[in-house]
Amino acid sequence: MWEVGGIRMDESEIEKLFMRVAGNAGKASEDVLAVFSMLVSSTLCYRDQVKKTLGIILTVEDVQVVLNWLFEALHTKRLPKTNSVVRLDLLKIWLDELKANTLV
């Protein structure tokens, strides 16, 4: 479960969030679905890790911010300046996943 503004969201709802970013969820190509599936999986693993090790709850807002950063980082080839280690780490995880799958 995810928490945003005190509201809990399950994994299917976070997947819908990713697909909204992709545009028309029902019309997404297989490549887009593969990328978003990878991002969802790595996000869920990271969410569980930071909750267990740091006691921090990764929020939907965190993911939305990092999604914006991802598009900018891919465009500019630079990481954002931020004090949020959790958000920056998630961005780095995503970029590493994309590089490992030769998508960047």
N, C-alpha and C positions, 0 to 999 in steps of 0.2 A: 504494500500500500504506500501511496505517496501522500504527502500533506501539503496543501497550499491554502493559506489563509484560514487554517483550521479545518479545511475540507479534505477528506481523504479521497485519493484516486487510486484505482487499481491499475495493473499492468496494461490492460486493454485500453484504458483511457490515455495512458502515456503514449501508447502506440498511435492512437488517433491524433495526439498532439504532433508527433513526428510526421504523420502523413499529411496533416493540414499544412505543415511547412513545405512539404513536397508539392503541394498544389492539389490537384484533383485526385484524392486518394483512390477512387475507383478506376482511374485511368493511368495510374503510375506504371512505368515500365518495369520489367524484371530487374534491371540494373538498379533502379531507384529503390525498389522493394528490398533488394539485397543490401544496399547501403544502409537503409533505415533499420532493417532487421539487425544488422551488425551494431549500429549505434544504440538501439534499444537494449540489446544484450549486454553490451559493455557498460551502459548506463546502469542497468539493474545490478550488475556485479559490483560496480563502484558504489552504488547506493548502499548495498548490503555491507560492503567493506568499511565505509566511513561511519556507518551507524554502529557497527560492531567494535571497531578500533577506537573511534574518536567520540562516539555518542552523538554525532551530528546527523541530522535528518536532511537529506538532499531533497529540496523542494522542486515543484514544477517550475516555479519562478527561476530557480537556479538553472534548470535545463533550458528554459526559454532564453535566458541570457547567454548561455553557452552556445546555443544554436545560432544566435546572432553573431557571436564571436567567431564561430566556425566559418561562416560564410565570409566574414571579413578577413580572417586569417588565411583562408584559401586564396583570396583575391590579392591581399597585400604581402603575404608570406611573412607576416609579423604577428607576434602574440600581443594581446592587449595588456595595458598597464592596469593592474588591479591589486587590491589587498586581499582578495578572496582566493586563498590557496585551494580550497575545495573546488571552486569553479574552474580555476586555471588548470588544476590537475585533471579534471574531467575533459577539458579541451585538449590537453596533451594526450590523454588516452585515446580520444577520438582521432586525432591527427596520426598517432602511431598506428591505430587500427587501419586507417585509410592508406597509409604508406605501406603497411605490411601486405595489404591486398592490392597494391599498385594502383590505387584509385586517386592518388594525389601526384 
